Amino acid sequence: MKTYGTRRSRWSDPYRIKRKKTSILSGKNLLGLGLGLGILALGFTVLPRLNSTISRPFKSANIPTAGDGLTSVFNQWSDADSWFIISIPSRFQGQVIYGNNWAKSDKVIALTFDDGPWGTQTEEVLNILEQNNIKATFFWIGQALQMYPETARKVVAAGHAIGNHTVNHRYHRMSPTEAAQEVDDTAKMIYDITGMKTMLFRPPGGVLNNGVADYAKKQGYGIVMWSQIAPDSNPQPPAEVIAETVLKDATPGGIVLLHDGGGDHRTTVAALPKIIEGLRQQGYEFVTVPQLLELQGQD
């Protein structure tokens, strides 16, 4: 199994568009006419492939549109493949985001899950979200991505937003090189496994002064914190207590921190249906973090 985190990863920009150069031949001979018809036929063959919403692995009907915070970026002529980037409005790039500056009438809230992907546990969360037609935001650890790549692909295929949460989930002060490794190697793993690139970053433990958040800011990430945190870390209370705490502390425009990975979080899974039902009874609608930021950025 390939390991990451030992050195800073360097790879070419997958979003660079390679343009094929063609020459225009003039003349009234049959060779010129045949070449022109050939180029026209190539256009009819390649362009539908580039625009297909059927053959690409992450272009299912469940993927949010660009207006929902997911911007499609089409790739090279060479393989006619396509990639996606989870984007945020420019005003939030390089900024710390808490989700508690809501000044709109919309009663929306974003559920976020940390420290995955985590195999069956994450897939149970996905099932609950699908049953309730909800999209959430998942912040991934590089080590967990190595263990559960198929689960990561399922998260993306279901249309959820994803964010970078470093390779090793460390809190200590880091050198610039180590901070870059933690962010860049996770970004590369996300891309290698899912074909996705994200502008969302959450520092482990919410630590903002150990070097890793500063590096992510310089790369243009939105530093996503939270407005409330569920008490679902060790020691874990019963599911009822987790749900009651989230429902009591919920605010419009809030970002809720839950955990689907990093250990046994079966009580979080058990609490999730109660959280969803209770928030809906309070009149909340569910959005991803990119959707929340787009709403917040609208005049």
N, C-alpha and C positions, 0 to 999 in steps of 0.2 A: 504493500500500500504506500502510495506516495505521501511523503510528509511535508509539512509546510512550517514556517516559523523559524527556520535555521538561518535564513538570509533573506534579504529583501528581494521580492520577486520582480522580474522585469519582463514585460511582454508587450507586443505591439498593440496598438489601439485597434480593437476589433470593429470600431465604428467608422474607420476611415473608408470612404467609398472609392473603390477602384473603378476608374472610367476607361472603357475600352475605346481606343482611338480608331477611327475609320477614315479612309480617304474617299473623296468623292471623285469619280472618274467621269470625264466628259467625253463625248464622241457619239457617233451614230452607228457604231458597229454592234453586232450581236453580242460580243463579249461584254460590252458596257451594259446593255439591256439585261443580260442574264445576271450580272453582278447586282444590279439594282433590284431585280426581283428577288434575288437571294437574300439581300439585306432586309427587304420588306418582310419576307417570310420569317426571318430570324426574329424580327420585332414582334410579329404575331405569336411566335413561340415563347419568347423569353418574358415579355411584359406580363402576360397573364400569370406566369409562374411567380414573378416578383410580387404580384398583387394578390396572389391566392390567399384566401383565409381558411383554406381547408387543409393543405398539405403541411403547413408549418406547425411544429409541435406545441407552441405556446399561443396560438391564435384561435383558441376555442371561443365559443360564445360566452364563456364565463369570464373571460379576461375583460377588465374594465377598459373603456375607451380612453383616448388621450384626455378627454375632459374630466375623467375620473382620476387623473393623476398618473396614468401609464402612457408614455409616449413611445410610439413605434419608431424604430430606427432601422432602415433597410440597408442591407450589407452589399458586398461586392458583386460585380459582374461575374467574377470568377466561379462562384458556386451558387449564385442566386439565392443565398441563404438570408435570413433576417434575424435581427436581435431586438431586444427591448431594454429600455432603461426606465426605472422607476424614478420619476423626476419630481421636483418640488418647485414652487415659484421662486424666482431669483431673489426676492427680498428675504427669504429664509435660508439661503445658501450661506454657509459659514456662520450661522447664528445658533444660539441655544434656544430650544423650543420646549416650553413647559405645558402648553395647553390650558393655561389659566388666564389668558387675556382675551376672553371671548366677549365681544360686544355686539353680537347679532341675536336676532330673535329665534334663529334655528336651534332646535333642541336636539343636538347631535352629540355623539360620544364615540371615541375610538378605543376599541379593545386591542391591546398589544400583548404579545407573548414572547418571553425571553428564554434564552439558553438552549433552544432546540437547534435543529430538529431532533426529535427523541423517539423515533420508531413508532410503536403502537400507541404510545401516549399522545403524541402529536396527531396521529391519524384519528384517534378518538375525538380530539378537539375539532379536527377538520369535519368529521361526520356531524357533530353537533352544529357547527357553523353552517354547514350545507343544509341541514334540516330546517334551519331558521332563516335561510337566505341572507346570511351575513358575511361580509368581507372584513377581515382583520389584518393586522400587521405583525409579522414575525421577525424578531431580531435574532440572528443566527451566530452561533459560536463555531469557529473553524474546526475544532476537534469533533464537535457533534456532526458537522457536515461530512467529515471523513467517515464517521461511523454509519450515518443514515442518509446516503445520497438519494436513494429512491424516495424516501419520505420528503426530502427537499423538493424533488421534482413534482410530487403530488401537491405540495403547498402552492407552487407556482401554477401548475395546471388548473387548480381550482380558482385562480384569479386573485389570490391574496397578495398584499404588498409585503416586501421583505426588506430587512435592514441588516447592516453590518454591526456585529457585537464583539469583534476581535477574535483572534485565534484561541487564546488561552484564558480569557476572563481574569486578567491580573489587575491588581489595584496599585502596586508599588510604583514608585517614580521610575520613569523609563527614559533612556537616552533617545535622541532623535531617530537613531537607526532602529532601535527596538520598537518604538512607537510606530514607525513606518511599516515594519514587518507585521505587526499585529493588525493593522488596517489593510495594507495592500495584499497580504497573503490571504486574508479572508475574502477580500474582493475577488481575487483570482479564483479561489475555490468556488465562490458563488457563480462566477461566470462559467468556469469549466463544467460545473455540474448542471446548471440550469439554463445557461445562455442569457442570464440576466445581469444587468448592472444597476446598482442602486445608489441613490444620493442620500439615503437615510443611515445615520450612525447613532448608536446608543452606547455610551461609555459604561463599562462594567461597574456596577455599584453606584452609578451616577457620579463617579469621580471625575472632576473637571480639571484638576491641577496636577496630574501625573504625567503629562506630555502627550498622551494618546488623543485626547479630545482636541488639543491645540493642533496636532498634525491633521486630524480629520477636518477641522475648520479650514485649514489652508488648502485642502483638496476640494473644498466646496460642498462638503456634506452638511446637511442639516443635523444638528446635534439634538436628538429627540430624547427629552427627559420624560416626566410624567406629572400629572396633577394629583393622582392618587395611586397608591400601591396596595394591592391585596395582601393580606397577611398570610401568604401561602408558602413562605420559606420556613426553614427549620427553626423551631419546632412548628409543625403544621397543625392548625386548629381544625375542628370538624368543618365539613363543607358548608354547613349552615352559617357558621361564623364568618367564613370567607365571603359568602354571598351577602350577608347582612352588612358587613363592613363596606363592600363596594356600593351597595344600594344607598347606604346612609351618606356616603361621601361624594356621590355622583354630582357633577355640575355640568351645565351646557358647555360644549367645546372641550370637554375633559379628555385626557389621555390616561387610560387605566392600565396599570402594569400588573400582568399575571405571568405565571411561569408554566411552560409546557415541557421544559427540559432541564437538564442539570441535576437530575435525581428523580425520586418518586414524588410525583405530583398528582396522584390519583384523586386526592381531595379537591384539587383545582378542577379537574375534569368533572367531578361530581357536582361541584358548585356552579359550573358554567350554565347549565340550563336554568337554574334558579336566578342567576344574574341576568340572563337575557330576558326571562319572563318579567322579572321585577323592573328592569329598566324600561321595557316596553309599556308596562303599566303606568310608569311615570311619564310616558310620552316621548321617550327618546328614540331617535333613529341612529343606526350604526353606520359608521364610515371608517375608511382607512385613514392613516395619518396623512398621506398625500391629498386625499379628498378634503380632510379637515383644513389643511393649509391652503388649499385652493379656495375653499369657502371663506376662510379668514382673510385671504388676500383680495377678495372681491369688494369693490366699493359699494 
